């Protein structure tokens, strides 16, 4: 086996775990390999981001597909240390921990905004009412576009040697964070992203994903077929957690907890109310 083949095989094993079925017909390109190497980074060095890195990430984000070329997202890059700490402290009060070190350590906290405010203002300036924004699809469209943009930015960041971690916990404090960064009506922080230089002495490994048949269906949804792959994925999940000295937890237990625990919501049970207050009527 060539060194290149061995490296690719090792990468697939990291992505899927030793026990799981792996695809044997991957078309390897530099972009595919980079994507397979992705891992969330929660330990950062204190070093500042390189000059131009945020602008590069935004250029990549703006190159993502977006609905009808309406550009219904914005990014608030929080680099002010005091503001970032206030946001981190507010998030920490919504979860059972005293602090969120990866927000504190990262030199930048990126807040990805589903943003219909520009469209609303432009429409009102034309003497019309943006009543279509009252409907659920408008909120969903802007949120999807923000997510597509953010993923492009994440890939760009990793290509520069930076690390990122997505922060869904920003929705725990949707109302507070909107006030802290002065968001206008018809805009909403969908999620955050901490970005910085990974601390190689503390950075985690690639987290395994389920075997492809758990998520890939051909032509029609094959209901229940995932069950045949649960055992092997659980083994990969447990092996990863042990290797990272993480607390004892099963993947099935995590799924059940996410569906039954109000603590898991971390304040998001009030999210609809907050979103409505921000101008999204969700009809």
N, C-alpha and C positions, 0 to 999 in steps of 0.2 A: 504493500500500500504506500502510495506517495505521501509526502508530508502534507501536501495540499488536501488530499482525500482524508487523511487522518484528522486534520484540523476541522474539516467540514463535519466529519462524523462526530467529533468531540463537541462541536457546537450544537448539533442536533440532539445529542445526548443531554447537554445542559438544558436545552429548551424543552425537551419532553421527558427527561429522566431515563434511567437505565432500563426500567422494567416495561416501559410503554412501547407500543407500536409507533414506528416513525416512518414518515414518507421516504421512499427510496428513489424518488424521481424529481427531487428539487432541481430547478434550473438556477444554478448559482451565478449571481452577478454581484458586483461590489455593493449595490444598494440592498439586495436581499440579505447579504451577509451582515451588513450593518444593522438592518432591522432585527435580524435574529439575535444579535448581540445586545439588544436593549435590556436594560435593567433599571429599576427604580433606585435612585440614590438618595439616601437620607443622612449622609455624613459628608460635610463639606469643609474645605479649607477656608481660611479667612481671606484668602486672596480675592481681590476685585475681579470682576469680569473684564475680559479684554475690550479695549475700545472698539466700538462698532459691532459688538456681539449681539446686543439687543436689536439694533437696526437690521442685522443680518437675519436674525430669527423672524423679525416682522416681514422682511422681504420674502422669506420662505413661506410664512403664514399667508401672505397675500397672494401667493402663487397656488394656494389650494383652491379646489373648486368651491364655488359658493352659489347659492340659489339665485338664479336670474340676474347674476352680476349686481346684486343690490348692496353687497358689502355691509351686511348687518351684524357686524361684530366690532369690538374695540378691545384694546389692551391697555391696562393701567400697570405700568412697571413701577413697583414700589422698591426704591433703593434707600429712602430715608430711614435711617436706623431706628429712630424713635417711633415713627409710624409703623414700621414693620413689627417692632416689638409690641406695640399696642394691639395690632391685629393678631399676633401670635398669642398674647395673653388672653384676648377675648375668645379665640378658638379654644384655648386650653380649658377655659371655664365650661365649655360645652361637652367636654369628654373627660373620662376618669383619669387624667394625668395632670401633673402640675405645670408642665411646659411642653412645647413642641420644638425640640432642639433643631430640627432640620429647617424650620422656618427662621429661627434665630440665627443659625450659622450661615445660611445661604446669602450671598451678597445681593440677590434680587428675588423678589416675590412678584410673579407675574399673575395678574388677575384678568382672566378672560371673560369678556362681557358680551352677553347677548344684547345687542344694541339696536333698538328701533327708534331711539331718540332722534337721530338725524332725519330719518324718514318722516317721523311725526312732525318735526319742525318744518321741513321742506314742504310737506303737504299743507300745513296750516299757513305758511307764508304765501301759498298759492290760493288761500281763501277757502280751503276744503278741509273736511274732517277725515282723519285716518281711521275710519271705523273698522276697516279690515283687520287692524292690529288688535281688535278686541277678541279675535278668534284664536283658538288653541293652536292652529297650524302656524300662525305668525310667530308665536312664542317658540314653538318647536323648530321652525325653520331657522330662526336666529340662533338658537341654542346649538343646533346641529352645525351651522356654519362656524360658530366659535370653536367647536370641538375639532372640526376638520382643520381649521387654521392652526390650532394649538398643536396638533399632531405633526404638522409640517414643521412648526417651530422646534418641536422636540427633536425631530430627526436632524434638523440643522444644528441644534446645540450639540448633540452627540457627535456630529461630524467634526466639530471644532474641539472635541476632547472634553466638553462640559458634561455634567450630569444633571438630570432632572427628576423630579417626582411630582406627580399630579396630586392635587389637594382638594378632594371632594368636600372636606370639612368646611370649606368656605361657605357652603350652603347651610351649615349649622348656624352661621351668624350672618345670614343674607341681609337682614335688615341693618345690623350694626355696621357691616363692612361697606354697604352702600352709602351710609351716612359718613363714614370716615373718609371715603375717597370722593365724596360729593357727586355721586352718580345722579344724572338727571332722570326724570320720569321716562318710562319705556326702556329702561336698561336694567340689567341684572347680572351679577357675578355668577357665572355658571360653575366655575371651579378655579382653583389657583394652581400655580406651578412654581415650585422652588427650583432655582437654577444656580449652579456654581461649579467650582472645580471639585471633583470627587476627592475625598481623602482616601487614598489607596490603602491605608493601614486599617480602615474601618468599613470600606465599601462592601456591600453584600454581593452575592453571586446572582447569576441569572435564575429567575424563578421559573420552575417548570410549568407548562401549560398542559391541558388535557390532550390526549391523542386526538388526531384530526376527526376520526369518525364520531366523536362526541359532539362536534360542532358543525361538521360538513355533511350536507345532505345533497343528493342529486335529483333534481327535477321535482321531487315531492318530499315533504318533511316525514322522516321515518321516526314516528313517535315511539319513545321508549328504548330506542336502540342504544342510547348512551349507557344504559345500565350495564352492558357487557364490558364496559371499559372503566367502571368506577374503581374496582379493586386496584388495578395497576396505577391509576392516577393517584389514588390515596397513598399508595406506597411511595410514589415520586414526591408527593406533597410532604409526607412525613420525613423522608430522607433529607429534603431541603431544610425543613424546620430544625431538625437535629443538627445539621451541618452549620446552621446559623445561630445555634444556641437560643432558639426561640421557644416560647412557652408551648406546652403540650396542647395541641388542638388538631382536630380532624377537619378535612375539607367538608365532609358532609355536615359536621357540627357547625361549621362556619356558615354554610348555606342556610341551615335551619335557623340559626341565631339571627341572620340577616332578615329572615322572613317573620320572626316571632318576637324580637326584642325591641321594645320602645327605646331602650338605652342605645341600641345600635343607631337609631335615627338621630340621636344627639341634638335634638331641637328642631329637626326638619319636619316634624309633624305640623309645624306652623308655616311651612314653606308656601303653601298655596295662598294663605292670607298675605304674606309678605309680597309675593309675586303680584297679587292683585293690587296691593297698595302701590306698587311700583308702576302701575299703568297697564299691566297685562290682565285682561278680564277673563281670558280662557273660556270663552263661550263654546 
